Structure formats: structure tokens, C-alpha cells
Amino acid sequence: MVMKVQLDKLNIHFGKTHAVKDVSMDFPENSVTAIIGPSGCGKSTMLRSLNRMHDLVASARVTGKVLVDDTDIYDRKADPVSIRRRIGMVFQKPNPFPAMSIYDNVVAGYKLNSRLVRAEADEIVESCLRRVALWDEVKDRLKTNSMNLSGGQQQRLCIARTIAVKPEVILMDEPASALDPLSTLKIEELIEELKERYTIIIVTHNMQQAARVSDYTAFLYLGELIECGETKMIFTTPQKKQTEDYVTGRFG
């Protein structure tokens, strides 16, 4: 089993607040790992450290190592822009660029780093929209504003925009929490398909969703990694009582 991302004694502080405490764990390649835990336990904070989003927060301090293919993304020589191309991010609330068309949204990130001829752009747009099962729904209105799409369609568009730049890892921060049940199902089906090409790390408050979509699950509590392992084990025969209490609904 190849480990795509490895955390070694990861700590995250915001001023005097110690948000993530000494977390070490691995994320296998071409798999889905879910991070679960009660609100405020550090799930999203940890996720955002994996593509250096905390660089933008003045009070944030990250120590330890985040290795991607054995390269530490927090090394002084590492380029944050290159890291964010390798490690894409999908947020809780769909965030298509509001002034752009569906077409321009897909190629927006790609155009920042490369010059595109029209034929190449067309190919990227169709390929990415097909991969997120959106092409048939929007192919006749690619030049219309992306804000005209439904919430579920907007989220799939954001995923298409993410994969257009050819990342290796996709981070998802509760990607279906703002969506209706049908849209949620489509996102979950999409996650299952995407793991053939990408390593996916998803934060979710929905334990049923974690059980459905993930191969591995990590349980965080008060900033500490309590337990991680194969999802089936975490939900049926957890090794720690705190994990058992959480997944059976005794607290959280």
C-alpha cells in the first residue's frame, strides 16, 4: 500500500489556542479517508493545513511535517502555489466564481498557470464536466452564468474546476452538508469514481456518509487523533472507548 500523504507530529496553533495536537497518520493513495468528530474538534483545521491554507492566517502556526510523496510541503523551499495545484480543495458551500460562465469556471485555475488555445480549453471543459457527471446537464448552456445552476450542480462544477488543474489529492470539507439528499447522493457517487484517479480526504459531520464513502476513517476529539483505521473497523469494532461512544451516538 502506497501512502500519498503522511502527517508526522502535526500541531496547529492560532495564537494561544492549540487546535490540532501532535497528529501522526497516513493517507493511502487512491482511497477515500474520512475525518470525523464533533464540531470544533479540529477536523477542518487539520484538513486546511494539508494545502497550507493557514499561511493566509496571521495568528496561525504549524509545526511538524506534512509529507506528500515523501516531500514536506512545509519545507522552506516548497512553493505554496505549486502545492495548491497538487492538492485541490472543495469547500462546504459551493463557491463558483459568480461573474464567470460555467465554461470559464472550469478553466479558471488552469488559465492562471498555462496559456490555453480554444480547442484545448474545450477539451478540458468537456472532460472535467463529464467526469463530474455534469456535462449532459449543462452542455447547451456553457456560456451562461454559473450562479444559475442548482446548489448540487454548483458543487459538482467546483469539483470540475478543482480537477481541471490535475491535482493528485483532493480535500473536501463537508462537501454535501448544504445540499439536498439527491444532490448528496450524486456527490457521494462522484467521490467513489474520483478515487480511481485521486487520493481523497473528506471531513464530514455525517457518520452515515463517512461509512458509505470512505475506505479509512480517522476520529478526532479536542484536537487529538483518537483512532484511525479501516472504516469498517472504526464503525463496528473500534479499539478505543471514545470512538465507540462517538460512533454509537453516546456523545457528540
C-alpha positions in Angstrom: 0.0 0.0 0.0 1.4 3.4 -1.1 1.0 6.3 1.3 0.2 9.5 -0.6 0.1 11.9 2.4 1.7 11.4 5.8 1.4 13.5 8.9 4.2 13.5 11.4 3.5 15.2 14.8 1.3 17.9 13.2 0.5 20.7 15.5 -1.6 23.8 14.7 -1.8 26.9 16.9 -3.9 30.0 16.5 -2.3 32.4 18.9 -2.6 30.7 22.3 -5.1 28.2 21.1 -3.7 24.7 20.4 -6.2 23.5 17.8 -4.5 20.3 16.5 -2.3 18.3 18.8 0.6 16.1 17.7 -1.3 14.2 15.0 0.5 11.5 13.1 -1.3 9.4 10.5 -1.1 8.2 6.9 -3.5 8.6 3.9 -3.2 5.8 1.3 -3.1 6.6 -2.4 -6.3 6.2 -4.5 -8.5 5.9 -1.5 -11.0 8.0 0.5 -10.2 8.8 4.1 -13.0 10.4 6.2 -12.2 12.6 9.2 -15.0 12.6 11.8 -15.5 14.1 15.2 -17.8 16.6 17.0 -18.0 20.3 16.0 -14.9 22.2 17.0 -12.6 19.2 17.3 -10.1 20.3 14.7 -11.3 18.4 11.6 -11.4 21.3 9.1 -8.4 23.0 10.7 -6.3 19.8 10.1 -7.7 19.5 6.5 -6.8 23.0 5.6 -3.2 22.5 6.8 -2.8 19.9 4.1 -2.5 22.5 1.4 -1.1 25.4 3.5 -4.3 27.4 3.7 -3.3 28.6 7.2 -0.5 30.6 5.5 -3.1 33.2 5.0 -4.0 33.5 8.7 -1.6 35.8 10.6 -2.0 34.1 14.0 -1.6 30.6 12.7 1.5 28.5 13.4 2.0 25.0 12.0 4.7 22.6 13.2 5.5 19.0 12.4 5.6 17.5 8.9 3.1 17.1 6.1 4.6 14.8 3.6 3.2 14.3 0.1 5.2 11.6 -1.8 7.8 12.0 0.9 8.2 15.7 0.3 7.5 18.1 3.2 5.1 20.8 2.0 6.2 23.0 4.9 9.8 22.9 3.9 11.1 26.5 3.3 11.8 25.7 -0.3 8.3 24.5 -1.0 6.2 26.7 -3.2 2.6 27.2 -1.8 1.1 27.8 -5.3 2.6 24.6 -6.6 1.3 22.7 -3.5 -2.2 24.0 -4.0 -2.1 22.8 -7.6 -1.2 19.3 -6.4 -3.7 19.4 -3.5 -7.1 20.8 -4.5 -9.8 21.9 -2.1 -13.6 21.7 -2.3 -15.4 23.7 0.4 -18.6 23.2 2.3 -20.6 25.8 0.5 -20.4 25.7 -3.3 -18.3 28.7 -4.5 -18.3 29.0 -8.2 -16.8 32.4 -9.4 -20.0 34.4 -9.7 -19.0 36.7 -12.6 -18.0 33.8 -14.8 -19.8 31.4 -17.0 -19.8 27.6 -16.4 -17.2 27.2 -19.1 -14.8 29.9 -17.6 -15.2 28.5 -14.1 -13.9 25.1 -15.2 -10.7 26.5 -16.8 -10.2 29.4 -14.4 -7.5 27.7 -12.3 -5.8 26.2 -15.4 -5.5 29.5 -17.1 -3.7 31.0 -14.2 -0.8 28.7 -14.8 -0.9 27.9 -18.5 -1.8 29.5 -21.8 -4.7 27.7 -23.4 -5.8 27.6 -27.1 -9.5 27.3 -27.6 -9.5 23.6 -28.7 -7.5 22.6 -25.6 -9.8 24.6 -23.3 -12.9 23.0 -25.0 -11.4 19.5 -24.3 -10.6 20.3 -20.7 -14.1 21.7 -20.1 -15.9 18.7 -21.6 -13.6 16.1 -20.0 -13.9 17.6 -16.5 -17.7 18.1 -16.7 -18.1 14.6 -17.9 -16.0 13.3 -15.0 -18.3 15.0 -12.5 -21.5 13.9 -14.4 -22.5 17.4 -15.2 -21.8 17.6 -19.0 -25.2 16.3 -20.2 -27.0 18.8 -17.8 -25.1 21.9 -19.0 -23.6 21.3 -22.4 -26.1 23.5 -24.1 -25.5 26.5 -21.7 -21.8 26.6 -21.1 -21.7 30.3 -21.6 -24.4 31.1 -19.0 -23.6 32.4 -15.5 -22.6 29.6 -13.1 -24.9 31.1 -10.5 -27.9 29.9 -12.5 -27.1 26.3 -11.5 -28.6 24.5 -8.6 -26.6 24.0 -5.4 -25.7 20.5 -6.2 -24.7 21.4 -9.8 -22.6 24.3 -8.4 -20.7 21.9 -6.1 -20.0 19.5 -9.0 -18.8 22.4 -11.0 -16.4 23.4 -8.2 -15.1 19.8 -8.3 -14.7 20.0 -12.0 -12.7 23.3 -11.6 -10.6 21.5 -9.0 -9.7 18.5 -11.2 -9.0 20.7 -14.2 -5.6 21.6 -12.8 -4.8 17.9 -12.5 -4.2 17.6 -8.7 -3.0 14.5 -7.0 -5.0 14.9 -3.8 -8.5 16.4 -3.3 -9.5 17.8 0.1 -13.3 18.0 0.7 -14.6 20.0 3.7 -18.2 18.7 4.3 -18.9 18.9 0.5 -22.6 17.8 0.8 -23.7 19.4 4.0 -25.5 22.3 2.2 -27.2 20.0 -0.4 -30.4 18.2 -0.7 -30.5 14.3 -0.4 -30.5 13.7 -4.2 -27.5 16.1 -4.8 -25.8 14.5 -1.8 -26.1 11.1 -3.4 -24.6 12.4 -6.6 -21.6 13.8 -4.8 -21.1 10.5 -2.9 -21.2 8.6 -6.2 -18.8 11.0 -7.7 -16.3 10.6 -4.8 -16.4 6.8 -5.4 -15.5 7.3 -9.0 -12.8 10.0 -8.4 -10.7 7.9 -6.1 -9.6 5.8 -9.1 -7.5 8.9 -10.1 -7.1 10.8 -6.9 -6.4 10.5 -3.2 -9.4 12.0 -1.4 -9.6 13.3 2.2 -13.0 14.3 3.3 -14.2 16.0 6.5 -17.8 15.1 7.3 -20.1 15.5 10.4 -22.4 12.8 8.9 -21.2 9.4 10.1 -23.5 7.6 7.8 -21.9 9.4 4.9 -18.4 8.5 6.2 -19.4 4.9 6.4 -20.7 4.9 2.9 -18.0 6.7 1.0 -14.7 6.1 2.8 -12.2 3.3 2.9 -10.5 4.7 6.0 -11.7 6.8 8.9 -9.9 9.0 11.5 -11.7 10.1 14.7 -10.6 13.5 16.1 -11.6 14.8 19.5 -10.4 18.1 21.1 -7.7 18.3 18.5 -6.3 14.9 19.2 -6.3 11.8 16.9 -8.1 9.2 19.0 -8.1 6.4 16.4 -7.8 5.7 12.7 -8.1 2.6 10.6 -10.3 0.9 8.0 -13.8 2.4 8.1 -15.5 -1.0 8.7 -13.3 -1.5 11.8 -13.9 2.0 13.1 -17.7 1.7 12.9 -18.0 -2.0 14.0 -15.1 -2.9 16.3 -13.3 0.3 17.3 -10.3 -0.1 19.7 -10.9 3.0 21.8 -14.0 3.5 24.0 -14.1 7.2 23.0 -14.5 6.1 19.4 -17.2 3.6 20.3 -19.1 6.2 22.3 -19.0 8.7 19.4 -20.0 6.4 16.5 -22.8 4.9 18.6 -24.2 8.4 19.4 -23.4 8.5 23.1 -21.8 11.9 22.7 -21.0 14.4 20.0 
